[in-house]
Amino acid sequence: MPHRLPPLNALRAFEAAARHLSFTRAAEELHVTPAAVSQQVASLERYLGVRLFERHARSLRLTEAGRACLPEVSEGFRLLARGVARVREVGTTGPLVVSVAPAFAGKWLVPRLDRFAERHPQVDVEISARYGLPDFGREEADVAIDFSDGRYPQGLHAERLFGVSAVPLCSPSLVARGLREPKDLARFTLLHDEGLGRDTSQQGWASWLRLAGVEGVNPRRGPRFSHTTLALEAAADGQGVVLAIDKLAEPDLAAGRLVIPFDIRLPLEYAYYLVCPRAAVERPKVAAFRAWLLEEVAEA
């Protein structure tokens, strides 16, 4: 069974006062008032049922009980300090494991990682490409970039990175073949990115067609892809028009592999969030990654 211990603050006050033989100097070390140190020591004496100090007008002396317990109490605080230092060491050393959906990793995060490496060469990043939020207690993940509605358990720190919209995307060759207006979609294959299905507030092509005011187009026809990257590749290959998240298409748009035939954007309720355990937010490598990521988001 665990040992019953006095309040930690009272033990700290006693240890500091016993080392200095002064409530005033102990208070300076602990950044509290001498009266607070005196009160903490008095509460410890009541808890233990013994006097720890002989109090004189201008001096402080340890009693026999105080002298007996001081060495081990001091050693206990040294061990605690050593344990905390090791925790901080773990937070600094070893790889930073980032759990992230494959498409976001490949299309947005990985192309920017060299800038993080330049700024923090001591931190090795390990990308764990997966869907859904990891179980931080059981899996070796330090942080996650998650696509969700932003509702997380209380033990997690969640920070919204940015919202996104769904836009139609296709190869320039389809525009050359007559894809000019939304109604022209009736003559082209619709490609379905199943990743959009995670945002249950929207229905993919059906929602976009309603927004665009298009009738006579079956929103369910066409091939489906479980990975956004596959859907974008099919679109770039000229196989049809895909409705996909705008941020994930930025590299292909910049390279001219994809174009937006008509800029009608379907806002999504889901957004990208940086998520980690609350206890991990201040760990050096997590804090470094968070600060860098927020800068990248702001610039983007």
N, C-alpha and C positions, 0 to 999 in steps of 0.2 A: 504494500500500500504506500502511496506517496506520503512523504513527511510533511507535517504541517509547519509552515514557515511564517515568520512575522512578515508584515508588509515590507516590500523591497525598499521603498523610500525611507522607512525608518532605519533599516539596516545601513543604507547608504549614508544617512546622516550620522549614525553612530561611527561608522568606519572612518569617515572624513574627520569628524571631531576628535576621534581617538588618535589618529595620525598627527594631527596638528596640535592636539590638546588645547583647542580653541574653537568655540562656536563661531566666532567672527570669521576666522580664516576658513573654516569649513563652509560657511555660508558663501564666501567669495568663490570658492571652488565650485560649489553646486549652483551658483547663481540664484540664491534665495536669501532671505533675511536671517540674521542670527536668531531671532525669535522663532522662526519656522524650524530651524535646526534644533533648537532647544525643545520645542514642542514634539518633534518627531522622536527625539531621544527619550523624552519623558513617556511617550506612548509605547516605545519599545520596552522601557523598564517596567511599565505596568503589564505589558503582554508577558514578559518573562518572569515577573515577580521578584526581580532583584535590582539593586542599584548598580549602574555601570560606571558612574562618575561620582567623585567627591567634588562638590561645587563650592568654591571659595570666592571671595569678593573679587580677586584679581587673577585667579588661576583655576585650572581644571585638572583633576587627577583621576586616573583610572582606578577603579576598585579592583579587588582580586578577581571578581567575576568578569569585569571589563577586560583585564589583562589576559584572562584565560581564553576568551572567545575571539579577541582581535586577530590573531594570526590566521585562523581558519576563515574568518569572515573576509579578511583582506585577500586571502588566496581564492576564495569563492568569486570575488569580483574580478580578480585577474583572469580566472577561467572563463567567466562570462564574457569579458572583453575579448579574450582569444577566440571564443566561439563566434561572436559577432563578426570579428575580423575575417574568420573563415567563410562565413556566409557572404560577406562582401566580396571575398576573393572569388567564390563560385559565381557571383553575379558579374564578375569582370572577365574571368578566364573561360575557356571553352567556347564552342561555337554558339552563335545566336540562332536558334531554330525558329524559323518563321513558317507558320502554317498558312497556306493561301491556296485559293482555287487555281487550277492549272492555267486557265485563260488569263486571269489577272496577273499571274506570275510571269507568263511568257510575253504578254502584250503590253504590260504597264510597268511592273516592278523590275524584272530582270534587266531591261534596257537601261535602267537608271542606277543599278547597283554599283557600277564602277565608281560613281561619285561618292557613295557611302564608303567604299573601300579606300578611296583616296583620303577621306577625312578621318577614318578610323581604321588604320591598317592593322591594329592589334585585335580587331574583332572579326572573326570568320563567320560569315553568314551561311547557314544551311537552309535551303528552301525545301519545305515539305509540301509538295503539291497534293492537295486533297480537297474534297468538298465537305462543307459543314465545319462546325466549331470543334476543335479538339477537346478532349477531357484533360485539362491542364494538370489535374492531380495524378493521372495515370500515364499520360503520354509525354514524351520529351519535346514539348513545344514551349517556347518562351513567350511568344506573341502570335497573334493571328490577325489576318486581314480578312474580314468576313462580310459577305453580302447578305444583308438582313433588314428587318424592320426596326432594329435598334433596341429590342427588348432582351435584356440579359439578366442572369441571376445577380443578386446583390454582391456576391463575392468577386465579381469581375469589374474591371475598369473598361469602359467602352467610350471611344471617342470617334465622332463622325468625321470621316475624311472628305467625302463629297457625294452628292447625289448624281444620278445618271438618268439618261433618257434612252429610249429605243428608237432607232432610225432605220429606214430601208437602206440597204447597201448592195451594190452589184459591181460587176466588172464593167469598165468603160465600153466593152464590146456590146453589151446589152443596150446601152444608150444609143450606140451607133445603129442598132437594129430596130430602133423606134420606141424605146421606153422613154416617153416624154412626160406623161401625166399619170397620176395615180390610177385612173381607169384602165390604163394600158396593162396593168398587172394581170388582167384577165387572160392575156396572151403569153404570159411568162410563168415559169415554175416558181412557186413559193418555197423557200427553204426555212426550216424551223429550228431555232436554237432552243433546245430544251432548258438551257440555263435560265431563260426568262421565266420559266414556270415556277421558279422558287418565289417570285413575287406574286403571291396569290391574288393581289388586288387587280392584276391585269390578265388578259387572255391572249397575249401575243398578237398575231395578225388580226384576229377578230376585233380587238380593242383599237388597233391602229386604223383599220379600215373604217370603223365607226367614226373615229376622230377625223379622218380625211374625207368623210362623207361619200365613200365609195360603195356602190351596190353592185350586185351581180358577180362578185368574186368570192369563190368558196375559200374561206380562211383555213380550212382543215386539209386541203390537198397539198401534196408535195412531201419530199423526204424530210426526216427528222434526225437531228444530231444531238447526242448527249453531251458533246463537248463544243463549246463556243468556237474553239480554234478550228475544228473540223468544218463547222458551218461557214466560217469566214473563208476557209480555203476553197470550199465548194463554190462560194459566191465569186471569189477571185478567179476561179477557173472558168467562169461563165456559165455555170450550171443552173443559175437562177438568182432570185433576189432574196436576201436574208434580212430578217428584222433582228437587229442585235444592239447591244449596249454601245453607245457612241464612244466612250472612253477606250474600250477594248479594240476599236477599229482604227485608232489614231495612227499606228505605225503603217498600216496598209493604205490608209488615205494619204499619208505623207509620201509614200512610195509610188502612188498612182495605181496601185493594184486594185483598189476599190474606189468607188465614187458614191456620193449620195444623190440619187437621181431626182429626188424632190425632198426638200428639207422640212418635212413635217415630223416633229418629234413627239413621241409619247412619253410623258414624264412617268417615272416609276416611283412608287412609294418606298421601295427598298433602296438602300444606299450602302456604301462601303464604310466599314468601321474598323478601327484598330482596337483590338481586344486583348487583354491580358489579365492575370490575377491582380487584384489591388495591391497585394504584398510585393508584386514584382515591378511596379511602376518606377520606383526609384533605384532599381538595380542599375549599375552603370551602363552595361551593354544595352539593356532595354531602354533606358533613358536616352542614350545616344541614338538608337534607331528611331525612337519616337520623335525626337527633335528633328532629325534629318528628314524623316518621312513627312512631317508637317510642313517643312520648308519646300519639299518637292511638290506637295499638293498645292501650296500657295502659289508657287511659280507656274504650275500647270494650269 
